[in-house]
Amino acid sequence: MTDFRKSTVYQIYPKSFYDSSGDGLGDLRGITEKLDYIRDLGVDYIWMTPFFVSPQKDNGYDVEDYYRIDPRYGTMEDFEELSRQAAARGIRLMLDMVFNHTSSRHQWFQKALAGDETYKNFYIFRKGKAPGVPPTNWESKFGGSAWEYVEQFDEYYLHLFDVSQPDLNWDNPQVRREIQKIVRFWMKKGVKGFRFDVVNLISKGSFEDDLQGDGRRFYTDGPNIHRYLRELNETTFGTDAEIVTVGEMSSTTLENCYQYAGEDTGELSMVFSFHHLKVDFMGNEKWVMVPFDFQKLKDILYEWQTKMARHRAWNAVFWCNHDQPRVVSRFGNTEKYWKESAKMLGTVIHCMRGTPYIYQGEELGMTNPGFTDIRQYRDVESLNHFRILQEKGLSRENAYQILAIHSRDNSRTPMQWTAGPHAGFTAGEPWIQVTDNYRYINAQAEQEDPDSILNYYRKLVRLRKEYDVIARGEFEPLDVRNPSVLVYKRLLEGEELLVICNFYGKEISWSCGENLESFRCLLGNYQEQKIDGETAALRPYECMVLYREK
Ligand code: TEU
């Protein structure tokens, strides 16, 4: 059995990974063709974002049929072949299950719209407060009201995301049974991992106006959430001890995560939380331009690391995914210290307590594309907010600047394989433009360079397998108020790991009252470490992973 504590997960956004057919969209066969590359990274799981039949309004997070593969991505045979080929390389597949909502094209919703009461009860329909006034003032995560009016019923339905993504009614046992059937279907296909999309939003609380915010406090970590997760566990994946699960927890709390991902709470193996990725927001407002708050970043990471450990709960640890900008553009330095900062950021995550996730291209130090024209953007959220920002009075230029920082398309540009046309992603026209720097940031170039970010990530993945202290050790923050350095220790019986990361482009000397020469350096992003007694002289974005046995 694969121990998920020693494992690393590689996330693939199929649409942008590799196009085997030349139509400009990545596909399942494309993933199969690149399996050796993924194996050489040393990872244990591949999480693929949804490839089920979908109108692709939200790139597959709007599912029309959970049992079939979208022909744009391939066929069931392609999936089975991918699964076999991955297994032959010791890699397991983790599927992305979107159960908070379906596509409005799903037959359940179509039947609901046709007036079938059984299916209307699969969704959340409510009367408006007054003519033309939706049931509550809740906002959709993609902008605008979370309610859509349906004339023939004189009612509204709830959509926390796009208008084409109606929320399912989990309080209806029939809905939960349908969902269990879907999970069991994929289990029968040999799938050993599931990621559950925004799963902490499935249990809606009371439908009231939110006078303090956008409504999230009424449906996040809702009243029956733990019961529904335990039920899903018991009736599906909980029957197979080999299956690993991760829940995407939107705006959640630590206390709920102790339950979601506790060792023996019978819910999920681990959770994604996002508080550490809101340190360049203003509160919950993402569409602003503010520098990132380093102290806040550290405080959040430290708090989640220590408290989850204390409650024997397990984190998924990560910087990047298909919704986040590229981390090296966000917290690193893409100009002078691109390589150093990308390696340093990888080190922070991969030495932590939790299961690390690498998002395609992160291991190459891929950057944001720096789009400057709305025609380059594809994501529904970006297109909506480009309009909303200007309606709020921002200039076009300002709106562009904000999009260039926060758009989800930042991570969705094609994987950079080679220095050839379209970065070797497709022989056709890519569905979204390739980032200009592919001539030097690409897998082929980095495979050949022993000092590359790619080769560094391979070492990080290997370290977790070799050192129990990384997989299982306790977490202890150090020097928490230091304005430029992030430091922590990992401790396990007689082993000690000390991770020191300079987050800025300035040289700085760091000491901790311990003889640093008593440690051995396992990994660093400079050739040699400048250690003298209790002091380390840190160069720009320098990091080091020190180890000793007591
Ligand atoms: O994302 C959930 C989610 O709320 C955010 O990551 C969202 O993109 C962000 O808050 C907007 O600012 C998941 C998926 O990862 C995402 O791709 C889907 O669009 C979303 O659910 C709906 O299924």
Boltz pocket constraint, residues with backbone or C-beta under 6 A from the ligand:
constraints:
  - pocket:
      binder: B
      contacts: [[A, 58], [A, 61], [A, 62], [A, 98], [A, 141], [A, 161], [A, 197], [A, 198], [A, 248], [A, 250], [A, 286], [A, 322], [A, 323], [A, 381], [A, 408]]
      max_distance: 6.0
